[in-house]
Structures are given as structure tokens and as C-alpha cells.
Amino acid sequence: MLRSLYIQNYALIEKLDISFGSGFSVVTGETGAGKSIILGAIGLLLGQRADIKSLRRGASRCIIEARFDIAGYGLNSFFEENELEYDDECILRREIQSNGKSRAFINDTPASLAQMKELGEQLVDVHSQHQNLLLNKEGFQLNVLDILGHNQEALETYHRLYQEWKQLGCQLEEIVAQAEQSRADEDYIRFQLEQLEEANLQEGEQEQLEQEIELLTHAEEIKAGLYRVEQILSSDDGGLLAALKESLQTLLQLQKVYQPAEELAERVESTYIELKDVAQDVSGRGESIDFNPVRLEEVNDRLNVIYSLQQKHRVQTLEELLGLMTGFQERLSSITSYEDKIAQLTLQQDKLYKELKKQSAQLTKGRQHAAREVEKQMVARLLPLGMPNIRFKVEMGSRKEVGPWGEDTVNFLFSANKNGLLQPVSTVASGGEIARVMLSVKAMIAGAVKLPTIIFDEIDTGVSGEIADRMADIMQEMGDCNRQVISITHLPQIASRGKAHYRVYKLDNDVETNSHIRCLDDKERVEEIAHMLSGATLTEAALSNARTLLGDRIGN
């Protein structure tokens, strides 16, 4: 439950630091004093989007921080799943910079708004006046039935199956579309593939052919050059080999009288052997080269086939052409396999749909049981709230197809008159009646879920007198069940029932206006209730009446 709230530089609040206790507390104050500002600040802690306009004028940063006691509410799993440190005291903090940047923290660890929203929904339920419109929302009504029917586990299973079924449907649609497109392209793909296969392309072939055409084109030039080299090396008249041989013989004769000549002779002999081998190689290569115009034409024709295919398919290499050919083969193969894939996915989809329908039926069963319980509880709760002829019915129907929340349709029907026609509650109930209906719904839900803190923002709008007193009984009862209930109210009957009473007020000076909140002591509380009864002027009768309303909640 909410233990404390700290606000700095938010709207009209320069600095506010207030503590809250368990049970039923009330907040009062003049219209415009800043009650909605405090609710707005709490909304930021529950993951609402920040608006730079909410910063106090002239401030560079706004801070909102709340401390919650979360022991015993089973929230450990949330912290584990989000890799956050758990402590029985949880701190939520939002910071808004003047440049528009916003940061969120859970226990001093940076967190996303989605994480803060998920946690906040398990800590606080803020019921503002606009939430009365939820009575006309089918999603809200289904949620009421699921809470009362304890359908959470069944609903999670249904959501999982529904998502799997929808994803499988999308996958099936995609494959069917691919199959249809592939069938339309089949003739074109087959023609392209046949043309590539007829070319009988071989890996590395292009590089070999391009080298060969260079050789054939310059055959005479190469042959002449090799012949010239051969002559330089092997000619009997001035060739290098003849000169080296003569040099070797000379050194062999000298070694008898000149010892270093032996080493020189070995080196010259090694050179002679190597050059002789080169000369033989050059001679052999020269003899193997012939100008072959027929082969040159064949190579040119083959390269033209390859170049033409590369130009047609807009690729640069033969390897890319081979890749295209493989791709065409795979596409043709996939066309024939699409039917098998479609049949397989259809079977899976049908199987999932049967499971989905089975789970949907379980949800419907739980909701139908909950609907009867809601009808009984709502009548029982509304009878003492000034509706002696109340009739409340939960009308359920079926959708044509399964949806995200099952196959059920639901409508809360209402009539405050004995012979009145049952109609949707939000269309026929008055403002005061809607307030009583929503309070009854909230009280009913509160009994089924572990929600630490509930804040009612003027849920008593449109009621007064004895009805207000009975609405106070309900909120007080909710606060007595290990729960924290805070009611922002303008009614003295409700304000007098709080275990603690907070007053929101504004103070003006020549420069600025500041909103404040403080917990009232007994004397201040009597005076606040008296003001609510009689207006600005305090009378002894109003003070006496206030003491009567407060009863034993204040000291004598």
C-alpha cells in the first residue's frame, strides 16, 4: 500500500511530502485547490506519459516519488522477470526534465514506462470520474466477469492459444500468396532455368576461357619471343650455354693450381644446369604454341554465351549465374511443395482452433457462473444505496468468430424502476446512479483481487444525504480488509468516516501560487467538516453537527 508521496516542482506544487496509513482515508479541499494535480502526479508513477507543461514554471526538473509496502502481495515474480531487486518496500520515481526528457525508476533502478505501468496496475487502482464511462465498455464488463470467475489462468491459456492461432493464420496466408505468385511465375522461371541449364555452365570456366583467348590471340607474338629466348640461351654461335660451358672448363683446369677456382666451378656448373633446363622448357613451350583460328572462334563463341547471360540477368560473374540457376531450381521445387506445406499448416491451424474453442468454452462457463454472481451481488449492494426497485442483469451472447477475449459478448443491463425496461447501464442510469453502480462494482472486484491501494476521485458525484452515508460504509468496509482506500470527496458524510483526513489547499503570494496537503488533527478536522456543511462561515450548529458525524473518530 502507499506509504508516502513526495512531489517537487509539479504544476502548482513546489514541494509536497505526505505519509499515508492503512484503512480508509479521505481527501478534501476546495475546487481547484490541487487534488487533481496530486492524482496527475500519481498517474505519472503508474506509467502515464509525461508532459513538459506539467513542470512548475521556472523549474529545471520535476520529481515524483512514492513508497509502497508490498510485502504479502506476491509481486516477487514481477521483479525476477524484469531483473529488478525486490524489497518489501518498493520505491517508484519519475523525473521530468525541462528539455522534455523523462526517466523512470523502480527501487532506484532505471525502468521503462511499460514496466512501471505493469507494476503500478498491481499496486494502485485510481478511479476517476471519467472511469464511469467504462460501464459501457464491453472489455471492462468482461474483465469484471473474469475477475469474479477467477478466470485468470484460463484467460492466459486462451490468449496464448489465440496468438498462436493468429500467427499460424498469417503464416498460412503468406504461403498461399507465395504459392499463387509462384504458380503465376512458373513458366517464366522454367524458361530461365532451361536457358541456363542448356548453357552447361561450369565453375571456373570463364576465367580459363579468358586466359585461353589471350593465348590464342597472341600466339605468334609468344612463339617468336620464346624462340628468341631459346636462341640467346642455346645458340652455338654466342649462346649463353656455350659460354658458360667454356667458362666451366676453364675453371676446372685452374683448380689444379688455384684452389678458389673449385668453388667457382661448382657455382658455374649449377647455373649451367639451371639455364640448360630453362632453355629446354622454353623450346618445349614454343613448339606447343600454334595459332589456331578454329579454336579461337570456339572460345569467343563460348564467352559470348556467358557474357550474354550475364548481361541479361544483370550479374558480373559466372558464379552469380550458377547461383541464379540454383535459385530457379529451388523455386520450381518449392512450387510443388507448397501444397504439402499448406496442407500441413491447415491441419495445425484446425488443431489449434479446436483447442481454442475448447478453452473458449471453459471461459464462457466461468463467465456465465460469474454473471449470476454479479447479478446477485449488484442487487444486494445497490438495494441499500437508495435503489429499492433495482434490477441488474448480465446479458451474455456469442460472437460469430473467436476474438482476443473469447467468443462471449456481455452487456450490463440496469433499471432503477420496478417496471422499467432493462437497458445498458450507462445509457439509462443518472450520474448519481452510475456512481453507486461503479462503487458497487469496485467493491465487488476488490473482494476478489489483491489490490493494495484504491483511490476514488469523487465517486460520490450526484449523491447526498443517507445514500452518501451508505457509500461511505462501503468504502470504509473496503478499507478494513487489509486494504488502503483513499477517497477524494466533497461530501461531509464520507469525509467524516475516514480513519485519516487530508486537506488540499492553495496559498497565494505576490509571485506565485502553491498547492499543499496536510493531515488534519481532530480540531482541524471538525472545522473542515463544518465548513463542508455550512460553507465559509462556521456556526456552532455546523461544528456540533461535524462532531456528531465524526463520532468516536476524534477525541473528546
JOCORDA-V743626 format. One record per residue. N is the residue number from 0. PHI is phi in whole degrees, 0 to 359 (none if undefined). OMEGA is omega in degrees with one decimal (999 if undefined). NEAR is the number of other C-alpha atoms within 10 Angstrom. Layout:
n & phi & omega & near
N & PHI & OMEGA & NEAR
N & PHI & OMEGA & NEAR
This chain:
n & phi & omega & near
0 & none & -177.6 & 25
1 & 290 & -179.8 & 24
2 & 262 & -179.5 & 17
3 & 205 & 179.6 & 16
4 & 224 & 178.6 & 21
5 & 238 & -179.9 & 17
6 & 229 & 177.8 & 22
7 & 224 & 175.2 & 21
8 & 61 & 177.4 & 22
9 & 244 & -180.0 & 26
10 & 52 & -179.1 & 23
11 & 272 & -176.8 & 22
12 & 260 & 175.1 & 21
13 & 281 & 176.3 & 19
14 & 203 & -179.0 & 16
15 & 217 & 178.5 & 18
16 & 217 & -173.5 & 15
17 & 225 & 178.1 & 15
18 & 252 & 179.4 & 13
19 & 231 & 177.6 & 19
20 & 247 & 179.4 & 16
21 & 281 & 178.6 & 20
22 & 82 & -173.8 & 22
23 & 260 & 177.2 & 26
24 & 239 & 179.9 & 25
25 & 235 & 177.3 & 23
26 & 232 & 179.0 & 24
27 & 233 & 178.3 & 24
28 & 158 & 179.4 & 19
29 & 298 & 174.2 & 13
30 & 300 & -179.1 & 11
31 & 88 & -177.8 & 12
32 & 287 & 178.5 & 19
33 & 130 & -179.8 & 21
34 & 297 & 179.8 & 22
35 & 293 & 177.2 & 14
36 & 294 & 179.0 & 17
37 & 297 & 177.4 & 21
38 & 296 & 177.6 & 16
39 & 297 & 177.9 & 17
40 & 296 & 177.3 & 24
41 & 297 & 178.0 & 23
42 & 301 & 177.8 & 17
43 & 296 & 177.2 & 24
44 & 289 & 179.9 & 28
45 & 261 & 172.0 & 26
46 & 97 & 178.7 & 20
47 & 289 & -179.8 & 15
48 & 293 & -179.5 & 11
49 & 271 & 177.6 & 21
50 & 238 & -178.3 & 13
51 & 301 & 179.2 & 18
52 & 294 & -178.6 & 11
53 & 282 & 176.8 & 17
54 & 292 & 175.6 & 24
55 & 296 & -175.8 & 19
56 & 302 & 178.6 & 14
57 & 88 & -178.0 & 8
58 & 275 & 178.2 & 14
59 & 267 & -177.3 & 12
60 & 205 & 177.0 & 19
61 & 244 & 179.7 & 23
62 & 233 & 174.3 & 18
63 & 229 & -176.4 & 24
64 & 221 & 177.6 & 22
65 & 228 & 176.0 & 21
66 & 249 & -177.8 & 19
67 & 238 & 169.2 & 20
68 & 269 & -174.9 & 17
69 & 245 & 178.9 & 19
70 & 297 & 175.3 & 14
71 & 86 & -179.5 & 10
72 & 254 & 173.8 & 14
73 & 63 & -178.3 & 9
74 & 261 & -177.7 & 16
75 & 303 & -176.4 & 16
76 & 298 & 178.5 & 11
77 & 299 & -178.4 & 14
78 & 292 & 178.3 & 15
79 & 294 & -177.9 & 11
80 & 296 & -178.0 & 8
81 & 259 & 176.8 & 10
82 & 54 & 177.5 & 10
83 & 244 & 179.7 & 17
84 & 285 & -179.3 & 13
85 & 268 & 171.9 & 16
86 & 211 & 179.9 & 14
87 & 300 & 172.7 & 13
88 & 257 & -178.0 & 14
89 & 252 & -179.8 & 19
90 & 245 & 173.1 & 21
91 & 254 & -179.4 & 24
92 & 218 & 172.9 & 25
93 & 239 & 175.0 & 26
94 & 233 & 179.5 & 18
95 & 239 & -179.4 & 23
96 & 269 & 179.4 & 16
97 & 292 & 177.2 & 18
98 & 274 & 176.5 & 9
99 & 97 & -179.5 & 12
100 & 286 & -178.3 & 12
101 & 227 & 178.0 & 17
102 & 231 & -179.9 & 15
103 & 235 & -179.1 & 22
104 & 223 & 170.2 & 19
105 & 238 & -175.1 & 22
106 & 52 & 177.3 & 16
107 & 67 & 176.0 & 13
108 & 255 & 178.5 & 13
109 & 306 & -177.4 & 13
110 & 222 & 176.3 & 18
111 & 276 & 176.2 & 13
112 & 297 & 179.4 & 21
113 & 297 & 177.7 & 12
114 & 294 & -179.8 & 17
115 & 295 & 179.4 & 21
116 & 294 & -179.3 & 17
117 & 298 & 179.0 & 14
118 & 289 & -178.1 & 19
119 & 301 & 179.8 & 19
120 & 295 & 178.5 & 13
121 & 266 & -178.5 & 17
122 & 252 & -172.4 & 22
123 & 222 & 170.3 & 22
124 & 243 & 179.7 & 18
125 & 262 & 177.6 & 19
126 & 258 & 176.6 & 18
127 & 261 & -174.8 & 15
128 & 299 & -178.0 & 15
129 & 293 & 179.3 & 9
130 & 292 & 175.3 & 13
131 & 301 & 178.7 & 18
132 & 295 & 179.9 & 12
133 & 298 & -179.6 & 13
134 & 301 & -179.5 & 20
135 & 263 & -178.9 & 16
136 & 265 & -177.1 & 14
137 & 297 & 179.6 & 15
138 & 299 & 178.0 & 14
139 & 295 & -178.4 & 14
140 & 295 & 176.1 & 20
141 & 297 & 179.9 & 21
142 & 297 & 176.8 & 16
143 & 300 & -179.3 & 21
144 & 296 & -178.7 & 25
145 & 292 & 177.8 & 22
146 & 293 & -179.0 & 20
147 & 291 & 179.8 & 23
148 & 270 & -179.1 & 21
149 & 52 & -175.8 & 17
150 & 266 & -171.4 & 20
151 & 303 & -178.2 & 14
152 & 295 & 178.9 & 11
153 & 296 & -179.1 & 15
154 & 291 & 178.0 & 19
155 & 298 & 177.4 & 12
156 & 297 & 179.5 & 14
157 & 297 & 179.4 & 23
158 & 302 & 180.0 & 19
159 & 297 & 179.5 & 12
160 & 297 & -178.6 & 19
161 & 296 & 179.1 & 24
162 & 296 & 178.1 & 12
163 & 298 & -179.4 & 16
164 & 295 & 179.4 & 20
165 & 295 & 179.4 & 15
166 & 297 & 178.1 & 13
167 & 295 & 177.3 & 17
168 & 297 & 177.9 & 16
169 & 295 & 178.9 & 12
170 & 297 & 179.8 & 14
171 & 295 & 177.8 & 19
172 & 299 & -179.4 & 13
173 & 294 & -179.2 & 12
174 & 291 & 176.6 & 17
175 & 298 & 178.6 & 16
176 & 295 & 177.7 & 12
177 & 297 & 179.9 & 15
178 & 297 & 179.9 & 20
179 & 297 & 178.9 & 14
180 & 294 & -179.6 & 12
181 & 295 & 177.6 & 19
182 & 296 & 178.7 & 16
183 & 294 & -177.7 & 11
184 & 266 & -170.5 & 14
185 & 301 & -178.9 & 16
186 & 299 & -179.7 & 12
187 & 296 & -179.3 & 12
188 & 298 & -178.5 & 18
189 & 296 & 178.5 & 15
190 & 297 & -179.6 & 12
191 & 297 & -179.6 & 15
192 & 295 & -179.9 & 19
193 & 299 & 179.3 & 13
194 & 295 & 178.6 & 12
195 & 290 & -180.0 & 19
196 & 293 & 177.4 & 12
197 & 297 & 179.4 & 8
198 & 290 & 176.5 & 13
199 & 51 & -177.4 & 9
200 & 292 & 178.7 & 18
201 & 241 & -178.7 & 10
202 & 298 & 179.9 & 12
203 & 81 & -175.1 & 11
204 & 295 & -175.6 & 14
205 & 300 & -178.8 & 19
206 & 297 & 179.4 & 12
207 & 295 & -179.2 & 11
208 & 293 & 179.7 & 17
209 & 294 & 175.6 & 13
210 & 290 & -179.1 & 10
211 & 295 & -178.5 & 15
212 & 292 & 173.9 & 18
213 & 296 & 179.3 & 11
214 & 295 & -178.0 & 17
215 & 293 & -177.6 & 19
216 & 291 & -177.1 & 14
217 & 248 & -174.8 & 13
218 & 300 & -177.5 & 17
219 & 296 & 178.9 & 15
220 & 298 & -179.4 & 11
221 & 292 & -177.7 & 17
222 & 298 & 179.7 & 19
223 & 295 & -179.8 & 12
224 & 296 & 179.3 & 13
225 & 294 & 178.5 & 21
226 & 296 & 179.0 & 17
227 & 300 & 177.8 & 16
228 & 298 & -179.9 & 16
229 & 299 & 179.7 & 22
230 & 296 & 179.4 & 16
231 & 300 & -177.7 & 16
232 & 277 & -165.8 & 22
233 & 250 & -176.0 & 20
234 & 301 & 177.5 & 15
235 & 291 & -177.3 & 12
236 & 251 & 176.7 & 10
237 & 89 & 178.8 & 12
238 & 285 & -177.7 & 14
239 & 297 & -177.6 & 19
240 & 295 & 179.5 & 20
241 & 295 & -179.8 & 16
242 & 293 & 178.6 & 16
243 & 296 & -180.0 & 18
244 & 295 & 178.5 & 14
245 & 296 & 179.1 & 11
246 & 298 & -179.9 & 16
247 & 298 & -178.9 & 21
248 & 297 & 178.8 & 13
249 & 297 & -179.0 & 13
250 & 295 & 178.5 & 19
251 & 296 & 177.7 & 17
252 & 289 & -177.4 & 13
253 & 291 & -173.6 & 15
254 & 296 & 177.6 & 15
255 & 291 & -176.8 & 11
256 & 245 & -176.4 & 9
257 & 222 & -171.9 & 11
258 & 303 & -179.4 & 10
259 & 301 & -178.5 & 12
260 & 294 & -179.9 & 18
261 & 296 & 179.6 & 16
262 & 294 & 179.7 & 13
263 & 297 & -180.0 & 16
264 & 296 & 179.3 & 20
265 & 297 & -178.3 & 14
266 & 292 & 178.9 & 12
267 & 295 & 179.4 & 17
268 & 296 & 178.5 & 17
269 & 297 & 177.7 & 12
270 & 296 & -179.8 & 14
271 & 300 & -179.5 & 20
272 & 298 & -179.4 & 14
273 & 297 & -179.0 & 11
274 & 293 & 178.0 & 17
275 & 297 & 177.7 & 17
276 & 295 & 176.7 & 12
277 & 300 & -178.6 & 15
278 & 299 & 178.5 & 21
279 & 295 & 179.6 & 14
280 & 295 & 179.1 & 14
281 & 299 & 179.9 & 20
282 & 297 & -178.9 & 19
283 & 294 & -179.9 & 13
284 & 294 & 179.6 & 14
285 & 297 & 179.7 & 21
286 & 291 & -176.7 & 12
287 & 279 & -176.6 & 9
288 & 265 & 177.2 & 16
289 & 223 & 174.1 & 14
290 & 287 & -175.5 & 15
291 & 234 & -177.2 & 11
292 & 298 & -179.2 & 11
293 & 293 & 179.7 & 8
294 & 294 & 178.1 & 13
295 & 300 & 178.9 & 18
296 & 293 & 179.5 & 13
297 & 297 & -178.8 & 13
298 & 296 & 178.6 & 19
299 & 299 & 179.4 & 15
300 & 296 & -179.2 & 12
301 & 294 & 178.6 & 17
302 & 294 & 178.2 & 18
303 & 297 & 176.6 & 12
304 & 298 & -178.9 & 13
305 & 295 & -179.3 & 20
306 & 298 & -179.5 & 16
307 & 295 & 178.3 & 12
308 & 293 & 178.4 & 19
309 & 295 & 179.2 & 16
310 & 293 & -178.6 & 10
311 & 297 & -175.7 & 9
312 & 265 & 175.6 & 12
313 & 56 & 175.3 & 11
314 & 233 & -174.5 & 14
315 & 252 & -173.2 & 12
316 & 231 & 176.5 & 15
317 & 293 & 179.3 & 20
318 & 298 & 177.6 & 16
319 & 293 & 176.2 & 14
320 & 296 & 178.5 & 20
321 & 296 & 176.6 & 17
322 & 295 & 176.3 & 11
323 & 299 & -179.4 & 17
324 & 298 & 177.3 & 20
325 & 297 & 178.7 & 13
326 & 297 & 178.0 & 14
327 & 297 & 179.3 & 21
328 & 296 & -179.5 & 15
329 & 293 & 180.0 & 11
330 & 294 & 177.3 & 17
331 & 294 & 178.6 & 18
332 & 293 & -178.7 & 11
333 & 292 & 178.9 & 16
334 & 301 & -179.5 & 18
335 & 284 & -178.3 & 13
336 & 268 & -178.7 & 12
337 & 302 & -177.2 & 18
338 & 299 & 178.2 & 14
339 & 295 & 179.9 & 12
340 & 296 & -179.4 & 16
341 & 297 & 179.4 & 17
342 & 296 & -179.8 & 12
343 & 295 & 179.9 & 12
344 & 293 & 178.3 & 17
345 & 297 & 177.2 & 15
346 & 297 & 178.8 & 12
347 & 297 & -179.6 & 14
348 & 296 & 178.7 & 19
349 & 298 & 179.9 & 12
350 & 295 & 178.6 & 12
351 & 296 & -178.4 & 18
352 & 296 & 178.1 & 18
353 & 295 & 177.2 & 11
354 & 296 & -179.7 & 16
355 & 296 & 178.9 & 22
356 & 296 & 179.4 & 18
357 & 295 & 178.9 & 13
358 & 292 & 177.7 & 20
359 & 297 & 178.6 & 24
360 & 296 & 178.0 & 15
361 & 294 & 176.7 & 17
362 & 298 & -179.0 & 25
363 & 300 & 180.0 & 23
364 & 299 & 178.9 & 14
365 & 295 & -179.5 & 19
366 & 290 & 179.0 & 26
367 & 296 & 177.0 & 19
368 & 295 & -179.9 & 13
369 & 295 & -178.6 & 21
370 & 299 & 178.9 & 25
371 & 294 & 178.7 & 14
372 & 293 & 178.5 & 15
373 & 298 & 179.9 & 24
374 & 301 & -179.6 & 16
375 & 295 & -176.4 & 14
376 & 294 & -177.7 & 15
377 & 296 & 177.2 & 21
378 & 297 & -179.0 & 20
379 & 296 & -178.3 & 13
380 & 279 & -176.1 & 19
381 & 275 & 179.5 & 24
382 & 305 & -179.2 & 14
383 & 284 & 179.7 & 13
384 & 263 & 174.8 & 22
385 & 80 & 177.6 & 16
386 & 232 & -175.2 & 18
387 & 293 & -177.7 & 13
388 & 252 & -175.8 & 15
389 & 300 & 169.6 & 18
390 & 231 & -176.9 & 22
391 & 224 & -177.7 & 23
392 & 225 & 173.8 & 21
393 & 258 & -179.1 & 19
394 & 270 & 180.0 & 13
395 & 243 & 177.3 & 15
396 & 218 & -177.9 & 11
397 & 237 & 174.9 & 12
398 & 278 & 176.5 & 10
399 & 288 & -178.5 & 8
400 & 216 & 178.7 & 9
401 & 296 & 178.6 & 15
402 & 233 & -177.7 & 12
403 & 301 & -176.9 & 13
404 & 246 & 178.9 & 17
405 & 113 & -178.4 & 23
406 & 251 & -172.3 & 17
407 & 270 & 165.3 & 21
408 & 248 & -177.6 & 16
409 & 217 & 179.1 & 19
410 & 212 & 176.2 & 20
411 & 277 & -179.5 & 23
412 & 255 & -169.4 & 20
413 & 212 & 169.1 & 22
414 & 210 & 178.2 & 20
415 & 271 & -177.1 & 22
416 & 250 & -174.0 & 13
417 & 301 & -177.1 & 11
418 & 252 & -178.5 & 9
419 & 287 & 179.2 & 12
420 & 283 & 176.6 & 13
421 & 293 & -179.6 & 16
422 & 221 & 178.1 & 16
423 & 309 & -169.7 & 19
424 & 302 & -174.7 & 21
425 & 286 & -177.2 & 20
426 & 265 & -175.5 & 12
427 & 243 & -177.6 & 16
428 & 278 & 175.7 & 17
429 & 284 & 179.7 & 13
430 & 302 & 179.3 & 16
431 & 294 & 179.5 & 15
432 & 292 & 178.7 & 22
433 & 298 & 178.3 & 22
434 & 300 & -179.8 & 22
435 & 291 & 178.2 & 27
436 & 297 & -178.1 & 24
437 & 294 & 177.2 & 21
438 & 298 & 178.7 & 22
439 & 296 & 178.1 & 22
440 & 297 & -178.9 & 19
441 & 297 & 179.3 & 18
442 & 296 & 179.5 & 18
443 & 294 & 179.8 & 19
444 & 294 & -177.6 & 18
445 & 301 & 179.3 & 20
446 & 285 & -175.4 & 13
447 & 251 & -177.8 & 13
448 & 233 & 177.3 & 12
449 & 269 & 178.3 & 15
450 & 247 & -172.7 & 19
451 & 299 & -171.5 & 24
452 & 227 & 174.6 & 23
453 & 237 & 178.3 & 25
454 & 244 & 177.1 & 20
455 & 258 & 178.2 & 21
456 & 260 & 176.8 & 21
457 & 53 & 176.1 & 18
458 & 291 & -178.8 & 26
459 & 273 & -179.6 & 27
460 & 303 & 175.7 & 18
461 & 89 & 178.1 & 14
462 & 236 & 179.8 & 19
463 & 195 & 173.5 & 17
464 & 58 & -174.8 & 11
465 & 296 & -179.6 & 13
466 & 296 & 177.9 & 18
467 & 300 & 179.9 & 21
468 & 296 & -179.4 & 20
469 & 287 & 174.8 & 19
470 & 295 & 176.5 & 25
471 & 297 & 177.2 & 22
472 & 303 & -177.6 & 15
473 & 296 & -178.8 & 17
474 & 293 & 178.3 & 26
475 & 295 & 178.4 & 22
476 & 297 & 177.5 & 15
477 & 299 & -179.2 & 21
478 & 287 & -179.6 & 22
479 & 276 & -173.9 & 14
480 & 258 & 180.0 & 14
481 & 52 & -177.2 & 14
482 & 222 & 178.1 & 20
483 & 255 & 178.5 & 25
484 & 238 & 179.2 & 28
485 & 239 & -178.1 & 29
486 & 242 & 171.4 & 26
487 & 271 & -169.1 & 25
488 & 218 & 171.9 & 20
489 & 248 & -175.2 & 22
490 & 258 & 180.0 & 21
491 & 296 & -179.7 & 22
492 & 299 & 179.3 & 25
493 & 280 & -179.1 & 28
494 & 301 & -176.7 & 27
495 & 284 & -174.2 & 26
496 & 267 & -176.9 & 21
497 & 289 & 173.3 & 23
498 & 293 & 174.1 & 18
499 & 229 & -175.9 & 22
500 & 230 & 179.5 & 25
501 & 248 & 179.1 & 23
502 & 241 & 175.6 & 20
503 & 259 & -178.1 & 20
504 & 211 & 178.7 & 18
505 & 247 & 172.3 & 16
506 & 235 & -179.3 & 11
507 & 251 & 167.3 & 9
508 & 226 & -176.1 & 7
509 & 291 & -172.9 & 5
510 & 253 & -170.8 & 5
511 & 206 & 176.4 & 10
512 & 240 & 179.4 & 13
513 & 237 & 172.9 & 19
514 & 263 & -178.9 & 22
515 & 225 & 172.6 & 20
516 & 219 & 178.1 & 21
517 & 213 & 176.9 & 15
518 & 277 & -174.7 & 17
519 & 277 & 171.3 & 15
520 & 276 & -173.9 & 13
521 & 301 & -177.6 & 17
522 & 296 & -179.9 & 11
523 & 296 & -178.8 & 13
524 & 293 & 177.0 & 22
525 & 300 & -178.4 & 23
526 & 293 & 179.7 & 19
527 & 296 & 178.8 & 25
528 & 295 & 179.2 & 27
529 & 297 & 176.1 & 25
530 & 300 & 179.3 & 18
531 & 295 & -179.6 & 21
532 & 278 & -170.2 & 21
533 & 242 & -178.8 & 14
534 & 95 & -173.7 & 12
535 & 294 & -176.7 & 10
536 & 272 & 179.1 & 10
537 & 277 & 175.5 & 15
538 & 244 & 179.1 & 15
539 & 296 & 178.4 & 10
540 & 297 & -179.7 & 12
541 & 294 & 178.9 & 20
542 & 295 & 178.9 & 19
543 & 296 & 179.2 & 14
544 & 296 & 179.1 & 17
545 & 296 & 178.8 & 23
546 & 296 & 178.6 & 23
547 & 296 & 179.4 & 12
548 & 297 & -177.0 & 20
549 & 286 & 175.6 & 23
550 & 57 & -176.2 & 13
551 & 277 & 176.9 & 9
552 & 280 & 173.5 & 14
553 & 233 & 178.7 & 14
554 & 282 & 179.5 & 10
555 & 280 & 999 & 7
